[in-house]
Amino acid sequence: MTTLLQKMGLELTDSEREELRKFDKPSMKVVGRGTLTMSVEDARDSDKIRALSLKMKEMIE
């Protein structure tokens, strides 16, 4: 049964919770309402940043 908060889009669905568990980083912390922080090292090690770095490097060369 979906709750009112889920219908309004304010509560995570089961699939969203599962995705967050896969993304779990030890340096990630919840600071406030919807505000997450993580270490710079973990951010730089992400696949997305690596792909962007390679793309930028190709553009410069």
C-alpha positions, 0 to 999 in steps of 0.5 A: 500500500502506498502512503500519502508521502509516496504519492506526493513523491516525498518518500523513497520507494523500495527500489530507490532505497535499494539503489541508495544501499548500493551507492553507500559510501562510508564518508557519506553523511546526512547533514540536514533535510535532503542534504548529503555530504561526502569526501572529495576522494569518494567523489573523485573515485566515482565512475561519472567523474572518471568518464568526464575527466577522460572526455575533458582530457580528449578534448584538450589533447 
